[in-house]
Each structure stands twice: as C-alpha cells, then as structure tokens.
Amino acid sequence: MPLSMVPEGSEVVIVGFKGGARFVQKLADMGFVPGTRVKVIRNQRGGPMIVLLREGRLAIGRGVAMKVEVEGL
C-alpha cells in the first residue's frame, strides 16, 4: 500500500518505490530505503505528511508519499 494511506500513529516498513532511478536516489539520500521502519506522525488531508524515520522527523509531500510502497508490521 502507499505510504499516503497509512493512518497517524502507525508503523510500517518500506518495501519499494514507484519511480525512476533519480527519484529512488533522492529518497535514498533522505533515508528512505527498503527495510526501514517509518512511523506516521501526521497524515491529514491538507499539507504534507510528517514521518519519523530513524531518529528524525521529515515532512514529505503527498505525491511522494503515494510513490513509497510500505507494508504493516
């Protein structure tokens, strides 16, 4: 399922991406790599998603979140 569909407070694991090599590299540079746990802090209709990735919080746009494939723990 896409990261954008994960409810607030849930933890998931990144399993893959829908995008080209440059997009995947950009995400990897931010720490989004398959096998990494992500906790959704904020996922509301308006504005970016806020996720806890390792020990830092990141804000990502909804378009990016739609291309990050995750599965529940």
PyMOL Python script that loads the backbone (N, CA, C, O; Angstrom):
from pymol import cmd

cmd.read_pdbstr("""\
ATOM      1  N   MET A   1       0.846  -1.166   0.000  1.00  0.00           N
ATOM      2  CA  MET A   1       0.000   0.000   0.000  1.00  0.00           C
ATOM      3  C   MET A   1       0.900   1.240   0.000  1.00  0.00           C
ATOM      4  O   MET A   1       2.035   1.169   0.471  1.00  0.00           O
ATOM      5  N   PRO A   2       0.421   2.361  -0.513  1.00  0.00           N
ATOM      6  CA  PRO A   2       1.242   3.569  -0.493  1.00  0.00           C
ATOM      7  C   PRO A   2       1.317   4.184   0.911  1.00  0.00           C
ATOM      8  O   PRO A   2       0.381   4.071   1.703  1.00  0.00           O
ATOM      9  N   LEU A   3       2.429   4.825   1.195  1.00  0.00           N
ATOM     10  CA  LEU A   3       2.633   5.473   2.495  1.00  0.00           C
ATOM     11  C   LEU A   3       1.540   6.491   2.789  1.00  0.00           C
ATOM     12  O   LEU A   3       1.184   6.698   3.949  1.00  0.00           O
ATOM     13  N   SER A   4       1.011   7.120   1.767  1.00  0.00           N
ATOM     14  CA  SER A   4      -0.024   8.140   1.962  1.00  0.00           C
ATOM     15  C   SER A   4      -1.309   7.583   2.571  1.00  0.00           C
ATOM     16  O   SER A   4      -2.122   8.356   3.079  1.00  0.00           O
ATOM     17  N   MET A   5      -1.515   6.276   2.537  1.00  0.00           N
ATOM     18  CA  MET A   5      -2.726   5.642   3.069  1.00  0.00           C
ATOM     19  C   MET A   5      -2.577   5.181   4.521  1.00  0.00           C
ATOM     20  O   MET A   5      -3.541   4.687   5.106  1.00  0.00           O
ATOM     21  N   VAL A   6      -1.413   5.331   5.102  1.00  0.00           N
ATOM     22  CA  VAL A   6      -1.154   4.844   6.461  1.00  0.00           C
ATOM     23  C   VAL A   6      -1.705   5.845   7.475  1.00  0.00           C
ATOM     24  O   VAL A   6      -1.400   7.034   7.389  1.00  0.00           O
ATOM     25  N   PRO A   7      -2.513   5.384   8.432  1.00  0.00           N
ATOM     26  CA  PRO A   7      -3.071   6.299   9.431  1.00  0.00           C
ATOM     27  C   PRO A   7      -2.021   6.793  10.429  1.00  0.00           C
ATOM     28  O   PRO A   7      -0.991   6.155  10.647  1.00  0.00           O
ATOM     29  N   GLU A   8      -2.312   7.930  11.017  1.00  0.00           N
ATOM     30  CA  GLU A   8      -1.424   8.504  12.026  1.00  0.00           C
ATOM     31  C   GLU A   8      -1.192   7.521  13.167  1.00  0.00           C
ATOM     32  O   GLU A   8      -2.110   6.823  13.598  1.00  0.00           O
ATOM     33  N   GLY A   9       0.042   7.476  13.649  1.00  0.00           N
ATOM     34  CA  GLY A   9       0.395   6.616  14.767  1.00  0.00           C
ATOM     35  C   GLY A   9       0.824   5.214  14.359  1.00  0.00           C
ATOM     36  O   GLY A   9       1.309   4.452  15.196  1.00  0.00           O
ATOM     37  N   SER A  10       0.656   4.862  13.091  1.00  0.00           N
ATOM     38  CA  SER A  10       1.008   3.515  12.623  1.00  0.00           C
ATOM     39  C   SER A  10       2.473   3.434  12.222  1.00  0.00           C
ATOM     40  O   SER A  10       3.071   4.409  11.767  1.00  0.00           O
ATOM     41  N   GLU A  11       3.033   2.242  12.405  1.00  0.00           N
ATOM     42  CA  GLU A  11       4.404   1.964  11.968  1.00  0.00           C
ATOM     43  C   GLU A  11       4.358   0.975  10.822  1.00  0.00           C
ATOM     44  O   GLU A  11       3.612  -0.004  10.851  1.00  0.00           O
ATOM     45  N   VAL A  12       5.176   1.249   9.806  1.00  0.00           N
ATOM     46  CA  VAL A  12       5.243   0.395   8.623  1.00  0.00           C
ATOM     47  C   VAL A  12       6.697   0.220   8.210  1.00  0.00           C
ATOM     48  O   VAL A  12       7.592   0.876   8.742  1.00  0.00           O
ATOM     49  N   VAL A  13       6.916  -0.671   7.257  1.00  0.00           N
ATOM     50  CA  VAL A  13       8.254  -0.913   6.710  1.00  0.00           C
ATOM     51  C   VAL A  13       8.217  -0.594   5.217  1.00  0.00           C
ATOM     52  O   VAL A  13       7.289  -0.990   4.511  1.00  0.00           O
ATOM     53  N   ILE A  14       9.220   0.114   4.752  1.00  0.00           N
ATOM     54  CA  ILE A  14       9.325   0.437   3.334  1.00  0.00           C
ATOM     55  C   ILE A  14       9.689  -0.824   2.564  1.00  0.00           C
ATOM     56  O   ILE A  14      10.626  -1.536   2.927  1.00  0.00           O
ATOM     57  N   VAL A  15       8.933  -1.097   1.485  1.00  0.00           N
ATOM     58  CA  VAL A  15       9.216  -2.282   0.679  1.00  0.00           C
ATOM     59  C   VAL A  15       9.642  -1.941  -0.743  1.00  0.00           C
ATOM     60  O   VAL A  15      10.235  -2.782  -1.418  1.00  0.00           O
ATOM     61  N   GLY A  16       9.359  -0.740  -1.210  1.00  0.00           N
ATOM     62  CA  GLY A  16       9.755  -0.371  -2.564  1.00  0.00           C
ATOM     63  C   GLY A  16       9.239   0.996  -2.952  1.00  0.00           C
ATOM     64  O   GLY A  16       8.658   1.716  -2.140  1.00  0.00           O
ATOM     65  N   PHE A  17       9.465   1.344  -4.223  1.00  0.00           N
ATOM     66  CA  PHE A  17       9.107   2.664  -4.728  1.00  0.00           C
ATOM     67  C   PHE A  17       8.528   2.545  -6.126  1.00  0.00           C
ATOM     68  O   PHE A  17       8.839   1.607  -6.860  1.00  0.00           O
ATOM     69  N   LYS A  18       7.687   3.496  -6.487  1.00  0.00           N
ATOM     70  CA  LYS A  18       7.173   3.612  -7.849  1.00  0.00           C
ATOM     71  C   LYS A  18       7.797   4.870  -8.420  1.00  0.00           C
ATOM     72  O   LYS A  18       7.329   5.977  -8.155  1.00  0.00           O
ATOM     73  N   GLY A  19       8.838   4.706  -9.192  1.00  0.00           N
ATOM     74  CA  GLY A  19       9.504   5.867  -9.770  1.00  0.00           C
ATOM     75  C   GLY A  19      10.810   5.472 -10.414  1.00  0.00           C
ATOM     76  O   GLY A  19      11.266   4.334 -10.302  1.00  0.00           O
ATOM     77  N   GLY A  20      11.399   6.431 -11.088  1.00  0.00           N
ATOM     78  CA  GLY A  20      12.649   6.200 -11.778  1.00  0.00           C
ATOM     79  C   GLY A  20      13.852   6.219 -10.857  1.00  0.00           C
ATOM     80  O   GLY A  20      13.732   6.420  -9.649  1.00  0.00           O
ATOM     81  N   ALA A  21      15.009   6.008 -11.451  1.00  0.00           N
ATOM     82  CA  ALA A  21      16.257   5.914 -10.691  1.00  0.00           C
ATOM     83  C   ALA A  21      16.581   7.201  -9.940  1.00  0.00           C
ATOM     84  O   ALA A  21      17.056   7.151  -8.805  1.00  0.00           O
ATOM     85  N   ARG A  22      16.329   8.350 -10.556  1.00  0.00           N
ATOM     86  CA  ARG A  22      16.632   9.621  -9.886  1.00  0.00           C
ATOM     87  C   ARG A  22      15.735   9.825  -8.674  1.00  0.00           C
ATOM     88  O   ARG A  22      16.186  10.299  -7.631  1.00  0.00           O
ATOM     89  N   PHE A  23      14.460   9.464  -8.816  1.00  0.00           N
ATOM     90  CA  PHE A  23      13.518   9.580  -7.705  1.00  0.00           C
ATOM     91  C   PHE A  23      13.933   8.672  -6.557  1.00  0.00           C
ATOM     92  O   PHE A  23      13.956   9.095  -5.401  1.00  0.00           O
ATOM     93  N   VAL A  24      14.260   7.433  -6.875  1.00  0.00           N
ATOM     94  CA  VAL A  24      14.673   6.467  -5.855  1.00  0.00           C
ATOM     95  C   VAL A  24      15.953   6.946  -5.156  1.00  0.00           C
ATOM     96  O   VAL A  24      16.082   6.807  -3.940  1.00  0.00           O
ATOM     97  N   GLN A  25      16.883   7.499  -5.909  1.00  0.00           N
ATOM     98  CA  GLN A  25      18.125   8.006  -5.317  1.00  0.00           C
ATOM     99  C   GLN A  25      17.850   9.181  -4.388  1.00  0.00           C
ATOM    100  O   GLN A  25      18.466   9.294  -3.329  1.00  0.00           O
ATOM    101  N   LYS A  26      16.933  10.052  -4.779  1.00  0.00           N
ATOM    102  CA  LYS A  26      16.564  11.203  -3.932  1.00  0.00           C
ATOM    103  C   LYS A  26      15.999  10.709  -2.600  1.00  0.00           C
ATOM    104  O   LYS A  26      16.347  11.231  -1.541  1.00  0.00           O
ATOM    105  N   LEU A  27      15.131   9.705  -2.658  1.00  0.00           N
ATOM    106  CA  LEU A  27      14.565   9.150  -1.432  1.00  0.00           C
ATOM    107  C   LEU A  27      15.635   8.469  -0.586  1.00  0.00           C
ATOM    108  O   LEU A  27      15.636   8.602   0.638  1.00  0.00           O
ATOM    109  N   ALA A  28      16.538   7.744  -1.225  1.00  0.00           N
ATOM    110  CA  ALA A  28      17.623   7.078  -0.501  1.00  0.00           C
ATOM    111  C   ALA A  28      18.496   8.106   0.212  1.00  0.00           C
ATOM    112  O   ALA A  28      18.952   7.866   1.330  1.00  0.00           O
ATOM    113  N   ASP A  29      18.726   9.240  -0.424  1.00  0.00           N
ATOM    114  CA  ASP A  29      19.517  10.301   0.196  1.00  0.00           C
ATOM    115  C   ASP A  29      18.841  10.849   1.455  1.00  0.00           C
ATOM    116  O   ASP A  29      19.511  11.326   2.370  1.00  0.00           O
ATOM    117  N   MET A  30      17.513  10.775   1.493  1.00  0.00           N
ATOM    118  CA  MET A  30      16.764  11.233   2.672  1.00  0.00           C
ATOM    119  C   MET A  30      16.632  10.137   3.725  1.00  0.00           C
ATOM    120  O   MET A  30      16.160  10.400   4.831  1.00  0.00           O
ATOM    121  N   GLY A  31      17.046   8.905   3.395  1.00  0.00           N
ATOM    122  CA  GLY A  31      16.969   7.807   4.350  1.00  0.00           C
ATOM    123  C   GLY A  31      15.877   6.801   4.076  1.00  0.00           C
ATOM    124  O   GLY A  31      15.719   5.842   4.831  1.00  0.00           O
ATOM    125  N   PHE A  32      15.113   6.998   3.004  1.00  0.00           N
ATOM    126  CA  PHE A  32      14.057   6.067   2.634  1.00  0.00           C
ATOM    127  C   PHE A  32      14.662   4.931   1.829  1.00  0.00           C
ATOM    128  O   PHE A  32      14.884   5.063   0.626  1.00  0.00           O
ATOM    129  N   VAL A  33      14.929   3.818   2.492  1.00  0.00           N
ATOM    130  CA  VAL A  33      15.462   2.642   1.814  1.00  0.00           C
ATOM    131  C   VAL A  33      14.622   1.431   2.227  1.00  0.00           C
ATOM    132  O   VAL A  33      14.118   1.381   3.349  1.00  0.00           O
ATOM    133  N   PRO A  34      14.471   0.458   1.329  1.00  0.00           N
ATOM    134  CA  PRO A  34      13.687  -0.730   1.681  1.00  0.00           C
ATOM    135  C   PRO A  34      14.191  -1.383   2.970  1.00  0.00           C
ATOM    136  O   PRO A  34      15.395  -1.505   3.197  1.00  0.00           O
ATOM    137  N   GLY A  35      13.240  -1.798   3.803  1.00  0.00           N
ATOM    138  CA  GLY A  35      13.561  -2.429   5.072  1.00  0.00           C
ATOM    139  C   GLY A  35      13.570  -1.464   6.249  1.00  0.00           C
ATOM    140  O   GLY A  35      13.684  -1.892   7.398  1.00  0.00           O
ATOM    141  N   THR A  36      13.452  -0.162   5.978  1.00  0.00           N
ATOM    142  CA  THR A  36      13.475   0.849   7.036  1.00  0.00           C
ATOM    143  C   THR A  36      12.086   1.023   7.628  1.00  0.00           C
ATOM    144  O   THR A  36      11.096   1.070   6.899  1.00  0.00           O
ATOM    145  N   ARG A  37      12.014   1.120   8.955  1.00  0.00           N
ATOM    146  CA  ARG A  37      10.749   1.376   9.637  1.00  0.00           C
ATOM    147  C   ARG A  37      10.425   2.865   9.592  1.00  0.00           C
ATOM    148  O   ARG A  37      11.303   3.717   9.726  1.00  0.00           O
ATOM    149  N   VAL A  38       9.152   3.151   9.403  1.00  0.00           N
ATOM    150  CA  VAL A  38       8.667   4.523   9.357  1.00  0.00           C
ATOM    151  C   VAL A  38       7.428   4.616  10.238  1.00  0.00           C
ATOM    152  O   VAL A  38       6.551   3.755  10.164  1.00  0.00           O
ATOM    153  N   LYS A  39       7.348   5.649  11.069  1.00  0.00           N
ATOM    154  CA  LYS A  39       6.147   5.891  11.866  1.00  0.00           C
ATOM    155  C   LYS A  39       5.493   7.171  11.360  1.00  0.00           C
ATOM    156  O   LYS A  39       6.152   8.202  11.223  1.00  0.00           O
ATOM    157  N   VAL A  40       4.202   7.099  11.084  1.00  0.00           N
ATOM    158  CA  VAL A  40       3.466   8.259  10.589  1.00  0.00           C
ATOM    159  C   VAL A  40       3.047   9.112  11.784  1.00  0.00           C
ATOM    160  O   VAL A  40       2.297   8.664  12.652  1.00  0.00           O
ATOM    161  N   ILE A  41       3.540  10.340  11.812  1.00  0.00           N
ATOM    162  CA  ILE A  41       3.217  11.283  12.892  1.00  0.00           C
ATOM    163  C   ILE A  41       1.984  12.103  12.531  1.00  0.00           C
ATOM    164  O   ILE A  41       1.093  12.297  13.358  1.00  0.00           O
ATOM    165  N   ARG A  42       1.940  12.587  11.281  1.00  0.00           N
ATOM    166  CA  ARG A  42       0.816  13.410  10.832  1.00  0.00           C
ATOM    167  C   ARG A  42       0.427  12.997   9.424  1.00  0.00           C
ATOM    168  O   ARG A  42       1.266  12.934   8.526  1.00  0.00           O
ATOM    169  N   ASN A  43      -0.859  12.718   9.245  1.00  0.00           N
ATOM    170  CA  ASN A  43      -1.390  12.392   7.923  1.00  0.00           C
ATOM    171  C   ASN A  43      -2.804  12.936   7.847  1.00  0.00           C
ATOM    172  O   ASN A  43      -3.779  12.211   8.045  1.00  0.00           O
ATOM    173  N   GLN A  44      -2.897  14.218   7.560  1.00  0.00           N
ATOM    174  CA  GLN A  44      -4.198  14.857   7.440  1.00  0.00           C
ATOM    175  C   GLN A  44      -4.421  15.261   5.993  1.00  0.00           C
ATOM    176  O   GLN A  44      -3.490  15.245   5.189  1.00  0.00           O
ATOM    177  N   ARG A  45      -5.636  15.616   5.666  1.00  0.00           N
ATOM    178  CA  ARG A  45      -5.989  15.894   4.272  1.00  0.00           C
ATOM    179  C   ARG A  45      -5.150  17.006   3.660  1.00  0.00           C
ATOM    180  O   ARG A  45      -4.699  16.878   2.522  1.00  0.00           O
ATOM    181  N   GLY A  46      -4.935  18.081   4.382  1.00  0.00           N
ATOM    182  CA  GLY A  46      -4.189  19.206   3.838  1.00  0.00           C
ATOM    183  C   GLY A  46      -2.753  19.208   4.325  1.00  0.00           C
ATOM    184  O   GLY A  46      -2.477  18.856   5.472  1.00  0.00           O
ATOM    185  N   GLY A  47      -1.861  19.595   3.472  1.00  0.00           N
ATOM    186  CA  GLY A  47      -0.464  19.719   3.864  1.00  0.00           C
ATOM    187  C   GLY A  47       0.322  18.436   3.739  1.00  0.00           C
ATOM    188  O   GLY A  47      -0.213  17.387   3.378  1.00  0.00           O
ATOM    189  N   PRO A  48       1.608  18.538   4.044  1.00  0.00           N
ATOM    190  CA  PRO A  48       2.491  17.380   3.907  1.00  0.00           C
ATOM    191  C   PRO A  48       2.299  16.360   5.027  1.00  0.00           C
ATOM    192  O   PRO A  48       1.727  16.657   6.075  1.00  0.00           O
ATOM    193  N   MET A  49       2.794  15.154   4.772  1.00  0.00           N
ATOM    194  CA  MET A  49       2.842  14.128   5.817  1.00  0.00           C
ATOM    195  C   MET A  49       4.095  14.363   6.638  1.00  0.00           C
ATOM    196  O   MET A  49       5.116  14.811   6.117  1.00  0.00           O
ATOM    197  N   ILE A  50       4.012  14.061   7.916  1.00  0.00           N
ATOM    198  CA  ILE A  50       5.196  14.109   8.769  1.00  0.00           C
ATOM    199  C   ILE A  50       5.442  12.694   9.264  1.00  0.00           C
ATOM    200  O   ILE A  50       4.560  12.062   9.846  1.00  0.00           O
ATOM    201  N   VAL A  51       6.660  12.203   9.024  1.00  0.00           N
ATOM    202  CA  VAL A  51       7.001  10.843   9.402  1.00  0.00           C
ATOM    203  C   VAL A  51       8.256  10.837  10.265  1.00  0.00           C
ATOM    204  O   VAL A  51       9.113  11.714  10.153  1.00  0.00           O
ATOM    205  N   LEU A  52       8.343   9.841  11.116  1.00  0.00           N
ATOM    206  CA  LEU A  52       9.531   9.614  11.931  1.00  0.00           C
ATOM    207  C   LEU A  52      10.330   8.528  11.236  1.00  0.00           C
ATOM    208  O   LEU A  52       9.877   7.392  11.100  1.00  0.00           O
ATOM    209  N   LEU A  53      11.527   8.895  10.797  1.00  0.00           N
ATOM    210  CA  LEU A  53      12.387   7.984  10.065  1.00  0.00           C
ATOM    211  C   LEU A  53      13.700   7.907  10.816  1.00  0.00           C
ATOM    212  O   LEU A  53      14.432   8.892  10.912  1.00  0.00           O
ATOM    213  N   ARG A  54      13.991   6.740  11.345  1.00  0.00           N
ATOM    214  CA  ARG A  54      15.123   6.550  12.237  1.00  0.00           C
ATOM    215  C   ARG A  54      14.951   7.487  13.427  1.00  0.00           C
ATOM    216  O   ARG A  54      14.038   7.276  14.225  1.00  0.00           O
ATOM    217  N   GLU A  55      15.779   8.500  13.580  1.00  0.00           N
ATOM    218  CA  GLU A  55      15.659   9.387  14.747  1.00  0.00           C
ATOM    219  C   GLU A  55      15.276  10.807  14.378  1.00  0.00           C
ATOM    220  O   GLU A  55      15.403  11.715  15.200  1.00  0.00           O
ATOM    221  N   GLY A  56      14.806  11.013  13.149  1.00  0.00           N
ATOM    222  CA  GLY A  56      14.450  12.356  12.720  1.00  0.00           C
ATOM    223  C   GLY A  56      13.073  12.409  12.096  1.00  0.00           C
ATOM    224  O   GLY A  56      12.572  11.419  11.563  1.00  0.00           O
ATOM    225  N   ARG A  57      12.474  13.577  12.170  1.00  0.00           N
ATOM    226  CA  ARG A  57      11.171  13.797  11.543  1.00  0.00           C
ATOM    227  C   ARG A  57      11.370  14.444  10.185  1.00  0.00           C
ATOM    228  O   ARG A  57      12.198  15.340  10.018  1.00  0.00           O
ATOM    229  N   LEU A  58      10.597  13.974   9.220  1.00  0.00           N
ATOM    230  CA  LEU A  58      10.650  14.514   7.874  1.00  0.00           C
ATOM    231  C   LEU A  58       9.245  14.861   7.413  1.00  0.00           C
ATOM    232  O   LEU A  58       8.285  14.157   7.725  1.00  0.00           O
ATOM    233  N   ALA A  59       9.133  15.950   6.672  1.00  0.00           N
ATOM    234  CA  ALA A  59       7.877  16.304   6.021  1.00  0.00           C
ATOM    235  C   ALA A  59       8.022  15.940   4.551  1.00  0.00           C
ATOM    236  O   ALA A  59       8.978  16.347   3.892  1.00  0.00           O
ATOM    237  N   ILE A  60       7.073  15.174   4.047  1.00  0.00           N
ATOM    238  CA  ILE A  60       7.106  14.813   2.626  1.00  0.00           C
ATOM    239  C   ILE A  60       5.754  15.127   2.008  1.00  0.00           C
ATOM    240  O   ILE A  60       4.715  15.023   2.659  1.00  0.00           O
ATOM    241  N   GLY A  61       5.787  15.504   0.761  1.00  0.00           N
ATOM    242  CA  GLY A  61       4.558  15.818   0.042  1.00  0.00           C
ATOM    243  C   GLY A  61       3.732  14.580  -0.232  1.00  0.00           C
ATOM    244  O   GLY A  61       4.238  13.458  -0.229  1.00  0.00           O
ATOM    245  N   ARG A  62       2.462  14.805  -0.467  1.00  0.00           N
ATOM    246  CA  ARG A  62       1.545  13.706  -0.723  1.00  0.00           C
ATOM    247  C   ARG A  62       1.897  12.947  -2.002  1.00  0.00           C
ATOM    248  O   ARG A  62       1.722  11.731  -2.066  1.00  0.00           O
ATOM    249  N   GLY A  63       2.386  13.648  -3.011  1.00  0.00           N
ATOM    250  CA  GLY A  63       2.781  12.988  -4.257  1.00  0.00           C
ATOM    251  C   GLY A  63       3.918  12.009  -4.050  1.00  0.00           C
ATOM    252  O   GLY A  63       3.923  10.924  -4.631  1.00  0.00           O
ATOM    253  N   VAL A  64       4.877  12.385  -3.230  1.00  0.00           N
ATOM    254  CA  VAL A  64       5.998  11.493  -2.903  1.00  0.00           C
ATOM    255  C   VAL A  64       5.486  10.310  -2.090  1.00  0.00           C
ATOM    256  O   VAL A  64       5.850   9.164  -2.355  1.00  0.00           O
ATOM    257  N   ALA A  65       4.646  10.589  -1.106  1.00  0.00           N
ATOM    258  CA  ALA A  65       4.115   9.528  -0.235  1.00  0.00           C
ATOM    259  C   ALA A  65       3.317   8.499  -1.031  1.00  0.00           C
ATOM    260  O   ALA A  65       3.276   7.326  -0.659  1.00  0.00           O
ATOM    261  N   MET A  66       2.678   8.929  -2.130  1.00  0.00           N
ATOM    262  CA  MET A  66       1.917   7.990  -2.964  1.00  0.00           C
ATOM    263  C   MET A  66       2.846   7.003  -3.681  1.00  0.00           C
ATOM    264  O   MET A  66       2.408   5.923  -4.077  1.00  0.00           O
ATOM    265  N   LYS A  67       4.110   7.360  -3.850  1.00  0.00           N
ATOM    266  CA  LYS A  67       5.050   6.512  -4.595  1.00  0.00           C
ATOM    267  C   LYS A  67       5.934   5.645  -3.706  1.00  0.00           C
ATOM    268  O   LYS A  67       6.770   4.893  -4.206  1.00  0.00           O
ATOM    269  N   VAL A  68       5.755   5.744  -2.396  1.00  0.00           N
ATOM    270  CA  VAL A  68       6.522   4.920  -1.457  1.00  0.00           C
ATOM    271  C   VAL A  68       5.630   3.752  -1.038  1.00  0.00           C
ATOM    272  O   VAL A  68       4.597   3.957  -0.400  1.00  0.00           O
ATOM    273  N   GLU A  69       6.019   2.550  -1.388  1.00  0.00           N
ATOM    274  CA  GLU A  69       5.250   1.352  -1.053  1.00  0.00           C
ATOM    275  C   GLU A  69       5.697   0.807   0.302  1.00  0.00           C
ATOM    276  O   GLU A  69       6.891   0.651   0.554  1.00  0.00           O
ATOM    277  N   VAL A  70       4.724   0.519   1.175  1.00  0.00           N
ATOM    278  CA  VAL A  70       5.011   0.045   2.523  1.00  0.00           C
ATOM    279  C   VAL A  70       4.124  -1.147   2.858  1.00  0.00           C
ATOM    280  O   VAL A  70       3.147  -1.432   2.164  1.00  0.00           O
ATOM    281  N   GLU A  71       4.485  -1.837   3.935  1.00  0.00           N
ATOM    282  CA  GLU A  71       3.621  -2.885   4.481  1.00  0.00           C
ATOM    283  C   GLU A  71       3.623  -2.764   5.997  1.00  0.00           C
ATOM    284  O   GLU A  71       4.595  -2.295   6.587  1.00  0.00           O
ATOM    285  N   GLY A  72       2.548  -3.182   6.616  1.00  0.00           N
ATOM    286  CA  GLY A  72       2.409  -3.089   8.069  1.00  0.00           C
ATOM    287  C   GLY A  72       3.317  -4.059   8.795  1.00  0.00           C
ATOM    288  O   GLY A  72       3.801  -5.039   8.228  1.00  0.00           O
ATOM    289  N   LEU A  73       3.533  -3.760  10.062  1.00  0.00           N
ATOM    290  CA  LEU A  73       4.374  -4.634  10.900  1.00  0.00           C
ATOM    291  C   LEU A  73       3.547  -5.732  11.518  1.00  0.00           C
ATOM    292  O   LEU A  73       4.077  -6.564  12.254  1.00  0.00           O
TER     293      LEU A  73
END
""", "prot")
cmd.dss("prot")
cmd.show_as("cartoon", "prot")
cmd.util.cbc("prot")
cmd.orient("prot")
